[in-house]
């Protein structure tokens, strides 16, 4: 097995790396297998660099686990909460991820190894979050990135992270729906960007407001499937609000209206 694929911790290094983990991790309650999958040797070195640069001080507890990465609560040296997203090099669905990178003019040259795709994906999400911040679309503010680790603004209260929209009974569904459609519009019109995987799983609700997350798969309009992804995003949101809240907007009309905004 090549070093590129050697992601799990060698037995002879477990004791040493356990000591490193203890310096980095606070109360992360996960099993040995998950620790080995997430905190491979290169990821530990990346976290140590972020700590030495005083970007974070340590990790606290897991916030979420996704197909490609895990999100942890991080604590900065100033005791500020941040979200630390670690893309797993060993188990991510790289074939799925590559289709969103190939065709993006910002990533014209990258090697299709597991590590390179994870690094490109992390950079892509950071750049997309920067675009959203620039146009005022609600999303976590990007703070720093290094290799396969992304540091973002923490969205939530002092007691707990903000929940996904799928887990919330909205008290103001019409308002949230309009904010989401307006966010899709502004991304398309003002940044030339499409989320590409927008769903109730990729929206957080905090103090009644929606925040877009998981921007790694977001593509610019130059991507060959950008408009297909845009239509899918709109249909996902419209169909969700129709099913659960009785909102009667027509997805095709919303799509055509958004397309017309860019032509102005």
N, C-alpha and C positions, 0 to 999 in steps of 0.2 A: 504494500500500500504506500502511495506517495505521501510526502509531507503535506501536499495540498488537501488530501483526504483524511489526514490523521488528526481528527478533531477531538477525540476522547482522551481523557487524562491517562497517561501511562501509570501503571501501578506504583512504580518506584518514585513517582513525583507527587502522588496524592497527598502524602503528609506535608510536604513543602507547600503545595498549592493550597491545602486546607488552611495553613497559617496565613497565606496571602488573602484567601477568601475572608477569613475572620477580620482582617484589617479593613476590608472594603465593605463587607455586608453587615448590616445591623441585625434586624430581626426577620430576615427573609426565610419564610417557612415553606421550603420546597424540598423534595426528596433528592437523593444522590444522583439519580439519572438526570433529573432536570438541571441540577447544578452543573453536571458534566456537559450537557447539551448547550447550555447558555454560556457558562463561564469557562470556555476552553482557554488554553494558555494564552493565545494572542488577545482574546477579549480581556483577560485579567491584566495584561500589560497595557492595553488601551485604557482601562479604568484607572490603573495606577498613574498613567500619564495625566489623565483628567484631574485626578486628585492632587498630583504634584503641581499642576498648573492652577490649583485652587478654583476649578470650575465646580467640582462637587467635593464633599467631605466623605460621605459614605452613602450606601443604599440602605433603605429601610425595609419596606414590605412590597410584595407584588401587587400591582394595580390590575393588570390584565395579561392574558396570554392569547396571542393571535396565531394565524397560520405561519407567519414568517418571523415574528419576534415577540419578546416579552417586555412589558412596561413595568418599571419599578418606581416607587417613590424615592427620590433622592433628596439629600439634605446638603445644602451648600455650607461653606465655612461661616457664612453670615446667618446660618440657621433658617434659610429660606427653603421652602419646598419646591422641588422641580420634578418633572417627569423624565425618567431615563429610559429610553427605548433601546433595547439591545436586539439587533437582528441576529438570529441564530445561523451560524455558518454551517452547522452539521445537518440540520433537519429542515431548512426552509425549502419551499416549493420553487426551486430556481427556474424550472421550465416555464412555470406560470409567470414569474417575475420578469423574465427576459423579454417577453412580448411587449411589455410596457417601456422597456429601455431602448430596444432596437427600434429605430425610427425617430427617436428624440434627438434633435440636432445638438442638444447640450452634451450628449454622450455618444459622440461619433466613433470613438475608439476606446474599447475596453475589452479585456480578455474574458471569455465566458467560463472562467473557473468559479467555483462556489464562492471563494473569498472575494474575487473581483466584483461579482454580481452583488454580493451583500454590501460591499463598500459603495458601489455605484447607487444602489437603492437608497442607502442612508443619505448620500449626498443629494439625491433626487428629492427625497422628502424634505430635506432642509431647504433646498432652493424653492420648492413649491410653497412651503410655509412662509418663506420670505415674500413671495409674490402675493400671498393672501394678506399678509401684514401690510404690504404697501398699498393695497386697494381697499383695506378696511373690512375684509370679510372675516367674521369671527372664527378664530381657530387658535390653537396654542401658539404662542410666540416662540420662534426658534431662538435658541441661546447659543448652542455650540454643537459641533459634530467632530467625530474623529473615528476613522475606520468604520466599524459597524455599530457605533454607539452615537445616539442622537439625544441631546439634552433640550428639553422644551419647557415652556411654562406649564406649571401644574394647574389643572382646572378642577376645582372642587372646594369644599369647605375645610375648616380645620379638622373636622371629625372624619371625613371620608371623601374619596374622589367622586367627581360627578358621574352619574350613571349614564349608560347608553340609552338612547331614545327608545329602543325596543323594550326597555325595562321600566318605562315611566308612563303613567296615565296623565297625559297633558291636560292642564286646566285651561290652556289657551291655544288649542290646536290650530285655529285659523291664523293666529299671529305667527306661530312657529313655522307653519307651512309657507306663509308669505316670505318670511326671512330666508328660508331655505331656497325657495325659487329665486329670490332676489340675489342670493349668494351664487347660485349657478349662473345667473345672468351676468353678474359683475365679473366673475371669474372668466367667463367666455368673452365678454365685451371688452373688459379693461385689462385683462392679463393674457388673453389668448390661451387659457388653461381650462382643462376639463378634469374633474375629479376622477372619473372613470370607474369608481366602485362605490358610489354614494348609496347608502341604505340606512335603515334604522340602527344597524350595527356600527356605523361610522359617523354617528352624530352623538355628541354628549349634550346633556341638558343641565345647565347650571343657572340657578336663580331664574328659571323660566325661559332662558335663552338657549338657542342651539349653537353648538360649536362643531365645526367640521374637523375630523381627525383622519388618520391613516391616508396621508397624501402621497405616499411613496409611488402609487400607481398613476398619479395624475400626469397627464400628457399635454403637450402643447398642440395647437391646432395643426401643426405640420405633420403630426403623427398620422399614418395612413388610416387608423381606425378612430380618430378623434371624434368624428361626428356620430359614429355608431355608439361610442361610449357616452357621448353627451345625451343622445336619445335614451339610452338605457338608464342613466342617472335620473332623468326627468320621469320616466315611466316608473322607476322604483319608488320615488318620493310620492308622486301623484297616486299611484295604486295603494301605497301604504295608508295615506291619509283618507282615501276613499273608503278603504276597507274598515279602518278602525274609527274614523271620525266623521264619515259621511260627507266629506268635502267632494264637490261635484265638478271640479276642474277637469278639462279634457287634456290628456297628456300630449296628444298630437298638436293641439292648439297652443299649448304652452311651449312646445318645442319650436313651432313655426314663429311664435312671437319672439322668442329669444334669438332665433336666427335673424329675424328682421331688425332687431336692435343693433346688431353689429354692422349691418349694411348702411346705417344712417351716417 
